[in-house]
């Protein structure tokens, strides 16, 4: 059996009930076989990227602990997107739900359909903020006397 890996998955939505799409994605990620959601970042609103005019996105990142191989996980992510009505018609176009594998443990993957770490990671400030939030140690409760 494959070893457990920590995978950072970015969630984004700019169509319909954006918050509901993100909540659905978190729930579905938690229900994947041999997987569990460890943490999720705060949700933030960001301007759309690319040349297509569209509304702002809600974005969030989760840490998923999984035994699924990267391509199998990607297939699940595409299925979850489709469940929320995602249609891949226009590159950089609006979407009900967008799920991206940003990092997958220490693995480097270079395939036509999948590149890990995600090639846009250095260019997306919101992903960098979300990663920093997820990688920060949890705040310890202070003892009161």
Rosetta constraint file for C-alpha pairs under 8 A:
AtomPair CA 1 CA 67 HARMONIC 7.70 0.50
AtomPair CA 2 CA 67 HARMONIC 5.41 0.50
AtomPair CA 2 CA 68 HARMONIC 7.33 0.50
AtomPair CA 2 CA 69 HARMONIC 7.64 0.50
AtomPair CA 3 CA 67 HARMONIC 5.68 0.50
AtomPair CA 4 CA 65 HARMONIC 6.28 0.50
AtomPair CA 4 CA 66 HARMONIC 5.26 0.50
AtomPair CA 4 CA 67 HARMONIC 4.75 0.50
AtomPair CA 5 CA 65 HARMONIC 5.51 0.50
AtomPair CA 5 CA 66 HARMONIC 5.42 0.50
AtomPair CA 5 CA 67 HARMONIC 6.26 0.50
AtomPair CA 5 CA 104 HARMONIC 6.86 0.50
AtomPair CA 5 CA 105 HARMONIC 5.49 0.50
AtomPair CA 6 CA 63 HARMONIC 6.35 0.50
AtomPair CA 6 CA 64 HARMONIC 5.73 0.50
AtomPair CA 6 CA 65 HARMONIC 4.60 0.50
AtomPair CA 6 CA 66 HARMONIC 6.62 0.50
AtomPair CA 6 CA 104 HARMONIC 6.19 0.50
AtomPair CA 6 CA 105 HARMONIC 5.17 0.50
AtomPair CA 7 CA 63 HARMONIC 5.57 0.50
AtomPair CA 7 CA 64 HARMONIC 5.03 0.50
AtomPair CA 7 CA 65 HARMONIC 6.14 0.50
AtomPair CA 7 CA 66 HARMONIC 7.29 0.50
AtomPair CA 7 CA 101 HARMONIC 7.13 0.50
AtomPair CA 7 CA 102 HARMONIC 7.55 0.50
AtomPair CA 7 CA 103 HARMONIC 5.64 0.50
AtomPair CA 7 CA 104 HARMONIC 4.35 0.50
AtomPair CA 7 CA 105 HARMONIC 5.86 0.50
AtomPair CA 8 CA 61 HARMONIC 6.69 0.50
AtomPair CA 8 CA 62 HARMONIC 5.74 0.50
AtomPair CA 8 CA 63 HARMONIC 4.72 0.50
AtomPair CA 8 CA 64 HARMONIC 6.26 0.50
AtomPair CA 8 CA 101 HARMONIC 6.11 0.50
AtomPair CA 8 CA 102 HARMONIC 5.43 0.50
AtomPair CA 8 CA 103 HARMONIC 5.13 0.50
AtomPair CA 8 CA 104 HARMONIC 6.43 0.50
AtomPair CA 8 CA 131 HARMONIC 7.98 0.50
AtomPair CA 9 CA 61 HARMONIC 5.60 0.50
AtomPair CA 9 CA 62 HARMONIC 5.39 0.50
AtomPair CA 9 CA 63 HARMONIC 6.46 0.50
AtomPair CA 9 CA 64 HARMONIC 7.09 0.50
AtomPair CA 9 CA 99 HARMONIC 6.59 0.50
AtomPair CA 9 CA 100 HARMONIC 5.51 0.50
AtomPair CA 9 CA 101 HARMONIC 4.66 0.50
AtomPair CA 9 CA 102 HARMONIC 5.67 0.50
AtomPair CA 9 CA 103 HARMONIC 7.36 0.50
AtomPair CA 10 CA 59 HARMONIC 7.26 0.50
AtomPair CA 10 CA 60 HARMONIC 5.97 0.50
AtomPair CA 10 CA 61 HARMONIC 4.39 0.50
AtomPair CA 10 CA 62 HARMONIC 6.59 0.50
AtomPair CA 10 CA 98 HARMONIC 7.79 0.50
AtomPair CA 10 CA 99 HARMONIC 5.56 0.50
AtomPair CA 10 CA 100 HARMONIC 5.07 0.50
AtomPair CA 10 CA 101 HARMONIC 6.46 0.50
AtomPair CA 10 CA 102 HARMONIC 6.50 0.50
AtomPair CA 10 CA 127 HARMONIC 7.52 0.50
AtomPair CA 11 CA 22 HARMONIC 6.44 0.50
AtomPair CA 11 CA 25 HARMONIC 7.51 0.50
AtomPair CA 11 CA 59 HARMONIC 5.57 0.50
AtomPair CA 11 CA 60 HARMONIC 5.15 0.50
AtomPair CA 11 CA 61 HARMONIC 5.79 0.50
AtomPair CA 11 CA 62 HARMONIC 7.84 0.50
AtomPair CA 11 CA 97 HARMONIC 7.12 0.50
AtomPair CA 11 CA 98 HARMONIC 5.75 0.50
AtomPair CA 11 CA 99 HARMONIC 4.86 0.50
AtomPair CA 11 CA 100 HARMONIC 6.82 0.50
AtomPair CA 12 CA 22 HARMONIC 6.97 0.50
AtomPair CA 12 CA 57 HARMONIC 6.24 0.50
AtomPair CA 12 CA 58 HARMONIC 5.57 0.50
AtomPair CA 12 CA 59 HARMONIC 4.46 0.50
AtomPair CA 12 CA 60 HARMONIC 6.56 0.50
AtomPair CA 12 CA 97 HARMONIC 5.71 0.50
AtomPair CA 12 CA 98 HARMONIC 4.96 0.50
AtomPair CA 12 CA 99 HARMONIC 6.59 0.50
AtomPair CA 13 CA 18 HARMONIC 5.21 0.50
AtomPair CA 13 CA 19 HARMONIC 7.83 0.50
AtomPair CA 13 CA 21 HARMONIC 6.78 0.50
AtomPair CA 13 CA 22 HARMONIC 7.05 0.50
AtomPair CA 13 CA 57 HARMONIC 5.28 0.50
AtomPair CA 13 CA 58 HARMONIC 5.43 0.50
AtomPair CA 13 CA 59 HARMONIC 6.79 0.50
AtomPair CA 13 CA 95 HARMONIC 5.96 0.50
AtomPair CA 13 CA 96 HARMONIC 5.13 0.50
AtomPair CA 13 CA 97 HARMONIC 4.67 0.50
AtomPair CA 13 CA 98 HARMONIC 6.19 0.50
AtomPair CA 14 CA 18 HARMONIC 5.88 0.50
AtomPair CA 14 CA 54 HARMONIC 7.91 0.50
AtomPair CA 14 CA 55 HARMONIC 6.05 0.50
AtomPair CA 14 CA 56 HARMONIC 5.77 0.50
AtomPair CA 14 CA 57 HARMONIC 4.38 0.50
AtomPair CA 14 CA 58 HARMONIC 6.40 0.50
AtomPair CA 14 CA 94 HARMONIC 6.21 0.50
AtomPair CA 14 CA 95 HARMONIC 5.86 0.50
AtomPair CA 14 CA 96 HARMONIC 5.99 0.50
AtomPair CA 14 CA 97 HARMONIC 7.52 0.50
AtomPair CA 15 CA 55 HARMONIC 7.70 0.50
AtomPair CA 15 CA 94 HARMONIC 6.69 0.50
AtomPair CA 15 CA 95 HARMONIC 5.76 0.50
AtomPair CA 15 CA 96 HARMONIC 4.69 0.50
AtomPair CA 15 CA 97 HARMONIC 7.86 0.50
AtomPair CA 16 CA 96 HARMONIC 6.50 0.50
AtomPair CA 17 CA 21 HARMONIC 6.34 0.50
AtomPair CA 18 CA 22 HARMONIC 6.43 0.50
AtomPair CA 18 CA 57 HARMONIC 7.70 0.50
AtomPair CA 18 CA 58 HARMONIC 6.38 0.50
AtomPair CA 18 CA 96 HARMONIC 7.10 0.50
AtomPair CA 18 CA 97 HARMONIC 7.98 0.50
AtomPair CA 19 CA 23 HARMONIC 6.19 0.50
AtomPair CA 19 CA 58 HARMONIC 7.15 0.50
AtomPair CA 20 CA 24 HARMONIC 6.04 0.50
AtomPair CA 21 CA 25 HARMONIC 6.24 0.50
AtomPair CA 21 CA 84 HARMONIC 6.96 0.50
AtomPair CA 21 CA 96 HARMONIC 6.90 0.50
AtomPair CA 21 CA 97 HARMONIC 6.27 0.50
AtomPair CA 22 CA 26 HARMONIC 6.26 0.50
AtomPair CA 22 CA 60 HARMONIC 7.71 0.50
AtomPair CA 22 CA 97 HARMONIC 7.37 0.50
AtomPair CA 23 CA 27 HARMONIC 6.26 0.50
AtomPair CA 24 CA 28 HARMONIC 6.11 0.50
AtomPair CA 25 CA 29 HARMONIC 5.97 0.50
AtomPair CA 25 CA 80 HARMONIC 6.86 0.50
AtomPair CA 26 CA 30 HARMONIC 6.24 0.50
AtomPair CA 26 CA 37 HARMONIC 7.68 0.50
AtomPair CA 26 CA 62 HARMONIC 7.76 0.50
AtomPair CA 27 CA 31 HARMONIC 6.44 0.50
AtomPair CA 28 CA 32 HARMONIC 6.47 0.50
AtomPair CA 28 CA 80 HARMONIC 7.17 0.50
AtomPair CA 29 CA 35 HARMONIC 7.55 0.50
AtomPair CA 29 CA 36 HARMONIC 7.18 0.50
AtomPair CA 29 CA 37 HARMONIC 6.84 0.50
AtomPair CA 29 CA 64 HARMONIC 7.51 0.50
AtomPair CA 30 CA 35 HARMONIC 6.46 0.50
AtomPair CA 30 CA 36 HARMONIC 4.82 0.50
AtomPair CA 30 CA 37 HARMONIC 5.20 0.50
AtomPair CA 30 CA 64 HARMONIC 7.82 0.50
AtomPair CA 31 CA 35 HARMONIC 7.09 0.50
AtomPair CA 31 CA 36 HARMONIC 7.13 0.50
AtomPair CA 32 CA 36 HARMONIC 7.38 0.50
AtomPair CA 32 CA 76 HARMONIC 7.96 0.50
AtomPair CA 33 CA 68 HARMONIC 7.74 0.50
AtomPair CA 34 CA 66 HARMONIC 5.62 0.50
AtomPair CA 34 CA 67 HARMONIC 5.57 0.50
AtomPair CA 34 CA 68 HARMONIC 6.84 0.50
AtomPair CA 35 CA 64 HARMONIC 6.68 0.50
AtomPair CA 35 CA 65 HARMONIC 5.45 0.50
AtomPair CA 35 CA 66 HARMONIC 4.11 0.50
AtomPair CA 35 CA 67 HARMONIC 6.55 0.50
AtomPair CA 35 CA 68 HARMONIC 7.54 0.50
AtomPair CA 36 CA 64 HARMONIC 5.68 0.50
AtomPair CA 36 CA 65 HARMONIC 5.34 0.50
AtomPair CA 36 CA 66 HARMONIC 6.55 0.50
AtomPair CA 37 CA 62 HARMONIC 6.83 0.50
AtomPair CA 37 CA 63 HARMONIC 5.90 0.50
AtomPair CA 37 CA 64 HARMONIC 4.49 0.50
AtomPair CA 37 CA 65 HARMONIC 6.22 0.50
AtomPair CA 38 CA 62 HARMONIC 7.43 0.50
AtomPair CA 38 CA 63 HARMONIC 5.50 0.50
AtomPair CA 38 CA 64 HARMONIC 5.88 0.50
AtomPair CA 38 CA 65 HARMONIC 6.63 0.50
AtomPair CA 39 CA 62 HARMONIC 5.71 0.50
AtomPair CA 39 CA 63 HARMONIC 5.39 0.50
AtomPair CA 39 CA 64 HARMONIC 7.62 0.50
AtomPair CA 39 CA 134 HARMONIC 6.91 0.50
AtomPair CA 40 CA 60 HARMONIC 7.18 0.50
AtomPair CA 40 CA 61 HARMONIC 5.70 0.50
AtomPair CA 40 CA 62 HARMONIC 4.14 0.50
AtomPair CA 40 CA 63 HARMONIC 6.29 0.50
AtomPair CA 40 CA 134 HARMONIC 6.84 0.50
AtomPair CA 41 CA 60 HARMONIC 5.75 0.50
AtomPair CA 41 CA 61 HARMONIC 5.41 0.50
AtomPair CA 41 CA 62 HARMONIC 6.32 0.50
AtomPair CA 41 CA 130 HARMONIC 5.78 0.50
AtomPair CA 41 CA 131 HARMONIC 7.98 0.50
AtomPair CA 41 CA 133 HARMONIC 6.38 0.50
AtomPair CA 41 CA 134 HARMONIC 6.05 0.50
AtomPair CA 42 CA 60 HARMONIC 6.20 0.50
AtomPair CA 42 CA 61 HARMONIC 7.90 0.50
AtomPair CA 42 CA 130 HARMONIC 7.51 0.50
AtomPair CA 43 CA 58 HARMONIC 6.41 0.50
AtomPair CA 43 CA 59 HARMONIC 5.53 0.50
AtomPair CA 43 CA 60 HARMONIC 4.84 0.50
AtomPair CA 44 CA 58 HARMONIC 5.56 0.50
AtomPair CA 44 CA 59 HARMONIC 5.38 0.50
AtomPair CA 44 CA 60 HARMONIC 6.66 0.50
AtomPair CA 45 CA 56 HARMONIC 6.57 0.50
AtomPair CA 45 CA 57 HARMONIC 5.45 0.50
AtomPair CA 45 CA 58 HARMONIC 4.46 0.50
AtomPair CA 45 CA 59 HARMONIC 6.19 0.50
AtomPair CA 46 CA 56 HARMONIC 5.66 0.50
AtomPair CA 46 CA 57 HARMONIC 5.23 0.50
AtomPair CA 46 CA 58 HARMONIC 6.38 0.50
AtomPair CA 46 CA 59 HARMONIC 7.12 0.50
AtomPair CA 46 CA 126 HARMONIC 7.68 0.50
AtomPair CA 47 CA 55 HARMONIC 7.45 0.50
AtomPair CA 47 CA 56 HARMONIC 4.78 0.50
AtomPair CA 47 CA 57 HARMONIC 6.25 0.50
AtomPair CA 48 CA 54 HARMONIC 6.72 0.50
AtomPair CA 48 CA 55 HARMONIC 6.69 0.50
AtomPair CA 48 CA 56 HARMONIC 5.41 0.50
AtomPair CA 48 CA 57 HARMONIC 6.21 0.50
AtomPair CA 49 CA 92 HARMONIC 7.03 0.50
AtomPair CA 50 CA 92 HARMONIC 5.57 0.50
AtomPair CA 50 CA 93 HARMONIC 8.00 0.50
AtomPair CA 51 CA 92 HARMONIC 7.15 0.50
AtomPair CA 52 CA 92 HARMONIC 6.44 0.50
AtomPair CA 52 CA 93 HARMONIC 5.81 0.50
AtomPair CA 52 CA 94 HARMONIC 7.93 0.50
AtomPair CA 53 CA 93 HARMONIC 7.99 0.50
AtomPair CA 54 CA 93 HARMONIC 7.46 0.50
AtomPair CA 54 CA 94 HARMONIC 6.10 0.50
AtomPair CA 55 CA 94 HARMONIC 7.63 0.50
AtomPair CA 59 CA 126 HARMONIC 7.90 0.50
AtomPair CA 60 CA 130 HARMONIC 7.00 0.50
AtomPair CA 61 CA 127 HARMONIC 7.46 0.50
AtomPair CA 61 CA 130 HARMONIC 6.10 0.50
AtomPair CA 61 CA 131 HARMONIC 7.39 0.50
AtomPair CA 62 CA 134 HARMONIC 7.81 0.50
AtomPair CA 63 CA 134 HARMONIC 7.51 0.50
AtomPair CA 68 CA 72 HARMONIC 6.09 0.50
AtomPair CA 68 CA 73 HARMONIC 5.76 0.50
AtomPair CA 69 CA 73 HARMONIC 6.11 0.50
AtomPair CA 70 CA 74 HARMONIC 6.12 0.50
AtomPair CA 70 CA 104 HARMONIC 7.43 0.50
AtomPair CA 71 CA 75 HARMONIC 6.23 0.50
AtomPair CA 71 CA 114 HARMONIC 7.45 0.50
AtomPair CA 72 CA 76 HARMONIC 6.43 0.50
AtomPair CA 73 CA 77 HARMONIC 6.23 0.50
AtomPair CA 74 CA 78 HARMONIC 6.22 0.50
AtomPair CA 74 CA 101 HARMONIC 7.39 0.50
AtomPair CA 74 CA 114 HARMONIC 7.99 0.50
AtomPair CA 75 CA 79 HARMONIC 6.30 0.50
AtomPair CA 76 CA 80 HARMONIC 6.24 0.50
AtomPair CA 77 CA 81 HARMONIC 6.24 0.50
AtomPair CA 77 CA 99 HARMONIC 6.06 0.50
AtomPair CA 77 CA 100 HARMONIC 7.71 0.50
AtomPair CA 78 CA 82 HARMONIC 6.21 0.50
AtomPair CA 78 CA 99 HARMONIC 7.51 0.50
AtomPair CA 79 CA 83 HARMONIC 6.21 0.50
AtomPair CA 80 CA 84 HARMONIC 6.71 0.50
AtomPair CA 81 CA 85 HARMONIC 6.65 0.50
AtomPair CA 81 CA 86 HARMONIC 5.25 0.50
AtomPair CA 81 CA 96 HARMONIC 7.64 0.50
AtomPair CA 81 CA 97 HARMONIC 5.42 0.50
AtomPair CA 81 CA 98 HARMONIC 6.37 0.50
AtomPair CA 81 CA 99 HARMONIC 7.03 0.50
AtomPair CA 82 CA 86 HARMONIC 4.77 0.50
AtomPair CA 82 CA 87 HARMONIC 6.96 0.50
AtomPair CA 84 CA 96 HARMONIC 6.41 0.50
AtomPair CA 84 CA 97 HARMONIC 6.59 0.50
AtomPair CA 85 CA 96 HARMONIC 6.42 0.50
AtomPair CA 85 CA 97 HARMONIC 7.84 0.50
AtomPair CA 86 CA 95 HARMONIC 5.95 0.50
AtomPair CA 86 CA 96 HARMONIC 5.55 0.50
AtomPair CA 86 CA 97 HARMONIC 6.10 0.50
AtomPair CA 86 CA 98 HARMONIC 7.78 0.50
AtomPair CA 87 CA 95 HARMONIC 7.36 0.50
AtomPair CA 89 CA 93 HARMONIC 7.70 0.50
AtomPair CA 100 CA 118 HARMONIC 7.85 0.50
AtomPair CA 101 CA 116 HARMONIC 7.18 0.50
AtomPair CA 101 CA 117 HARMONIC 7.68 0.50
AtomPair CA 101 CA 118 HARMONIC 6.67 0.50
AtomPair CA 102 CA 116 HARMONIC 6.57 0.50
AtomPair CA 102 CA 117 HARMONIC 5.53 0.50
AtomPair CA 102 CA 118 HARMONIC 4.74 0.50
AtomPair CA 102 CA 121 HARMONIC 6.87 0.50
AtomPair CA 103 CA 107 HARMONIC 7.74 0.50
AtomPair CA 103 CA 116 HARMONIC 5.95 0.50
AtomPair CA 103 CA 117 HARMONIC 4.79 0.50
AtomPair CA 103 CA 118 HARMONIC 6.61 0.50
AtomPair CA 104 CA 108 HARMONIC 7.88 0.50
AtomPair CA 104 CA 116 HARMONIC 6.80 0.50
AtomPair CA 104 CA 117 HARMONIC 7.02 0.50
AtomPair CA 107 CA 116 HARMONIC 7.02 0.50
AtomPair CA 107 CA 117 HARMONIC 7.65 0.50
AtomPair CA 108 CA 115 HARMONIC 7.51 0.50
AtomPair CA 108 CA 116 HARMONIC 5.23 0.50
AtomPair CA 108 CA 117 HARMONIC 6.24 0.50
AtomPair CA 109 CA 114 HARMONIC 6.83 0.50
AtomPair CA 109 CA 115 HARMONIC 5.20 0.50
AtomPair CA 109 CA 116 HARMONIC 4.81 0.50
AtomPair CA 109 CA 117 HARMONIC 7.27 0.50
AtomPair CA 110 CA 114 HARMONIC 6.35 0.50
AtomPair CA 110 CA 115 HARMONIC 4.80 0.50
AtomPair CA 110 CA 116 HARMONIC 6.72 0.50
AtomPair CA 111 CA 115 HARMONIC 5.99 0.50
AtomPair CA 115 CA 119 HARMONIC 6.73 0.50
AtomPair CA 117 CA 121 HARMONIC 7.37 0.50
AtomPair CA 120 CA 124 HARMONIC 6.41 0.50
AtomPair CA 121 CA 127 HARMONIC 6.66 0.50
AtomPair CA 121 CA 128 HARMONIC 7.21 0.50
AtomPair CA 122 CA 128 HARMONIC 7.40 0.50
AtomPair CA 124 CA 128 HARMONIC 6.54 0.50
AtomPair CA 125 CA 129 HARMONIC 6.21 0.50
AtomPair CA 126 CA 130 HARMONIC 6.11 0.50
AtomPair CA 127 CA 131 HARMONIC 6.03 0.50
AtomPair CA 128 CA 132 HARMONIC 6.14 0.50
AtomPair CA 129 CA 133 HARMONIC 6.19 0.50
AtomPair CA 130 CA 134 HARMONIC 6.20 0.50
AtomPair CA 131 CA 135 HARMONIC 6.00 0.50
AtomPair CA 132 CA 136 HARMONIC 6.02 0.50
